[in-house]
Amino acid sequence: MGTRIMVRTIVEQYQLGSSIEDILWDYPQLTSAQIHDALSYYYDNREEMDKIFEQASYEYWQPIIEKMTNERTQNLS
């Protein structure tokens, strides 16, 4: 896209119920075609993109961070 706006940002906003027009309002530097391109890329690469989205979530990282914190605490004791 060349806009530094992640495909993930567009897809998540769309999945939350925003229309193309809503996204254009929030990101006026984008064109309708760019938003459609982002959505097309997502749907063409859905399995890979869903994995990336999952790994970018709080739920994915929270247990890992807790484990690292607990190990660090134990090592300092």
Backbone bond lengths (Angstrom), bond angles and torsions (degrees), N, CA, C in turn:
res aa  C-N    CA-C-N  psi(-1)  N-CA   C-N-CA  omega(-1)  CA-C   N-CA-C  phi
1 M - - - 1.451 - - 1.522 111.07 -
2 G 1.337 117.54 -32.78 1.440 120.19 179.06 1.516 114.44 73.75
3 T 1.313 118.10 14.33 1.466 120.70 -176.76 1.515 112.77 -109.00
4 R 1.324 116.62 -5.65 1.466 123.65 -176.82 1.530 111.72 69.01
5 I 1.299 117.07 13.24 1.460 121.74 172.98 1.520 106.10 -99.51
6 M 1.313 116.25 123.24 1.454 120.53 -174.29 1.530 111.49 -70.80
7 V 1.324 114.45 145.26 1.462 120.65 173.02 1.520 108.82 -53.82
8 R 1.315 115.90 -40.43 1.466 121.32 179.74 1.532 111.25 -55.21
9 T 1.308 117.22 -42.45 1.467 121.66 -179.59 1.521 110.67 -59.73
10 I 1.321 115.66 -46.35 1.461 120.75 -179.28 1.530 110.28 -65.33
11 V 1.324 116.38 -47.13 1.468 121.05 -177.15 1.523 110.85 -63.26
12 E 1.330 117.01 -45.53 1.468 119.14 -179.29 1.526 111.26 -62.02
13 Q 1.312 116.62 -42.32 1.461 119.98 179.69 1.529 109.91 -63.74
14 Y 1.324 116.49 -41.17 1.462 121.18 179.01 1.534 110.43 -65.56
15 Q 1.324 116.94 -42.26 1.465 121.14 179.81 1.528 111.90 -66.45
16 L 1.309 116.60 -26.02 1.467 120.50 178.05 1.533 112.28 -82.42
17 G 1.318 115.90 0.87 1.458 119.15 174.11 1.515 116.24 108.73
18 S 1.327 117.55 0.54 1.463 119.52 178.05 1.521 109.63 -71.55
19 S 1.298 115.87 140.04 1.455 120.63 175.30 1.530 109.20 -82.95
20 I 1.316 115.61 169.87 1.470 120.07 174.72 1.524 109.32 -57.26
21 E 1.319 116.59 -41.09 1.467 121.07 -179.82 1.530 111.17 -63.91
22 D 1.342 116.86 -38.66 1.469 120.37 177.22 1.529 110.91 -62.76
23 I 1.313 115.66 -43.16 1.468 120.12 -179.32 1.521 109.90 -66.30
24 L 1.327 116.84 -40.07 1.469 120.21 176.03 1.524 111.29 -61.11
25 W 1.305 116.83 -36.40 1.465 121.29 178.12 1.532 110.17 -64.86
26 D 1.341 116.26 -42.87 1.461 121.00 -179.17 1.525 112.82 -73.74
27 Y 1.330 116.67 -29.31 1.468 121.80 -177.79 1.531 109.18 -129.54
28 P 1.327 117.11 74.55 1.474 120.23 -174.83 1.532 113.21 -64.18
29 Q 1.324 117.60 -15.50 1.465 119.47 178.41 1.529 111.81 -76.75
30 L 1.336 117.03 -10.07 1.457 121.03 178.06 1.521 110.49 -91.39
31 T 1.316 114.50 156.28 1.459 120.48 171.54 1.523 108.16 -104.11
32 S 1.301 115.66 163.14 1.460 120.63 176.41 1.533 109.88 -58.61
33 A 1.310 116.75 -39.76 1.469 121.04 179.37 1.527 111.15 -61.94
34 Q 1.329 117.94 -39.87 1.466 120.99 179.18 1.529 111.47 -65.10
35 I 1.310 116.20 -38.37 1.467 119.62 177.85 1.519 110.02 -66.66
36 H 1.321 116.76 -43.88 1.462 120.37 176.46 1.529 110.95 -62.63
37 D 1.320 117.43 -38.29 1.472 120.96 176.58 1.522 111.11 -61.18
38 A 1.329 116.23 -43.46 1.476 120.24 179.61 1.525 110.59 -62.69
39 L 1.324 116.53 -44.26 1.465 120.33 179.35 1.524 110.89 -66.41
40 S 1.320 116.82 -39.77 1.466 120.50 177.49 1.524 110.96 -63.00
41 Y 1.332 116.04 -43.15 1.467 119.80 178.43 1.521 110.01 -59.33
42 Y 1.325 116.25 -44.68 1.459 120.29 179.01 1.530 110.72 -58.88
43 Y 1.318 117.28 -50.88 1.466 119.93 -176.57 1.521 112.51 -68.49
44 D 1.329 118.07 -29.37 1.462 121.13 175.97 1.521 112.49 -73.59
45 N 1.333 116.76 -22.67 1.471 122.43 -176.53 1.527 110.21 -128.15
46 R 1.301 116.45 37.89 1.463 122.04 -169.35 1.531 113.49 -57.91
47 E 1.323 117.97 -46.43 1.466 120.18 -177.39 1.529 110.93 -60.54
48 E 1.321 116.12 -48.72 1.468 121.16 179.28 1.537 111.23 -63.14
49 M 1.322 116.42 -44.24 1.462 120.67 -178.53 1.525 111.64 -66.33
50 D 1.332 117.75 -40.97 1.463 120.22 178.61 1.526 110.81 -62.09
51 K 1.329 116.92 -36.28 1.466 120.66 177.17 1.534 110.17 -64.94
52 I 1.306 116.11 -43.15 1.471 120.57 178.11 1.525 109.99 -63.17
53 F 1.336 117.09 -43.80 1.465 121.01 179.13 1.520 110.56 -60.80
54 E 1.327 116.24 -42.88 1.470 120.06 179.82 1.520 110.77 -61.98
55 Q 1.318 116.65 -43.73 1.457 120.67 -178.74 1.521 112.63 -69.74
56 A 1.302 117.50 -15.58 1.464 121.25 178.85 1.523 111.63 -95.30
57 S 1.316 117.35 7.39 1.460 120.03 -176.08 1.527 112.26 -94.93
58 Y 1.297 114.89 155.82 1.463 121.64 175.31 1.522 110.55 -60.23
59 E 1.326 117.12 -41.89 1.454 121.89 -177.63 1.523 111.84 -60.96
60 Y 1.317 117.26 -33.03 1.463 121.76 178.87 1.531 110.71 -70.77
61 W 1.316 116.84 -46.15 1.459 121.65 -172.98 1.518 114.25 -86.03
62 Q 1.308 119.05 -25.10 1.453 122.10 -174.60 1.536 112.82 -55.96
63 P 1.348 120.52 -49.11 1.466 119.26 178.57 1.528 113.07 -65.73
64 I 1.314 117.15 -32.79 1.462 120.71 178.50 1.524 109.84 -66.79
65 I 1.305 116.71 -43.57 1.468 121.29 178.96 1.523 110.36 -64.64
66 E 1.330 116.82 -42.57 1.469 120.04 178.08 1.521 111.08 -60.63
67 K 1.313 117.08 -43.45 1.465 120.95 179.64 1.530 110.69 -62.29
68 M 1.317 116.69 -44.84 1.466 120.29 179.35 1.528 110.88 -64.12
69 T 1.315 116.92 -39.87 1.472 121.30 179.00 1.516 109.94 -64.40
70 N 1.330 117.51 -44.63 1.454 121.12 179.22 1.520 111.71 -63.18
71 E 1.319 117.37 -42.50 1.477 121.10 178.02 1.521 110.90 -63.65
72 R 1.299 116.85 -40.38 1.470 120.32 179.61 1.534 110.09 -66.08
73 T 1.314 115.98 -42.31 1.462 120.40 178.76 1.519 110.08 -61.50
74 Q 1.309 117.10 -43.33 1.467 121.34 179.71 1.511 111.42 -65.13
75 N 1.333 117.77 -38.24 1.456 121.79 179.24 1.526 112.10 -68.97
76 L 1.312 117.66 -28.52 1.462 121.11 179.84 1.524 111.61 -81.78
77 S 1.313 117.32 -17.66 1.476 120.67 -177.94 1.494 111.80 -79.93
